[in-house]
Amino acid sequence: MKLININNSNFITASPTRPSQPEVHQLTSTEKIVQEYADIFEREVGSLPGTVHLETEDNASPVIIPPRRVPTALKTKLKEELDKYVKLGVLAQVEEPTPWVSSLAVATKKSGALRICIDPKDLNAVLKR
């Protein structure tokens, strides 16, 4: 077998071509967004204008979901958070029975604050769209 001599001077090196990529726009900071939409962010929590009235289908029968258990360690924080929402006007305290009751779910955020949610799946199923 005969050996082949390769001289590097006989080769041309070329850099690989890259496909053109779309321009990447830098994300705007939170402060910029808050300044741009100041009329929305300056409102207090729970202060959206207007009243909402939900209508259910005629043949819908109200559902009362039993409450979920809340860990004892979270009960005090939950009470404080709910009282804060009542004071801000986000929630209204109800003293008499209502036809629809959704269960309350509580989770702890990474920051330690509570995330309070309801599960209205039965109500959502019969709402008029």
Buried (B, 14 or more C-beta within 10 A) or exposed (E): EEEEEEEEEEEEEEEEEEEEEEEEEEEEEEEEEEEEEEEEEEEEEEEEEEEEEEEBEEEBEEBEBEEEEBEEEBEEBBEEBBEEBEEEEEBEEEEEEEEBBBBBEBEEEEEEEBEBEEEBEBBEEBEEE
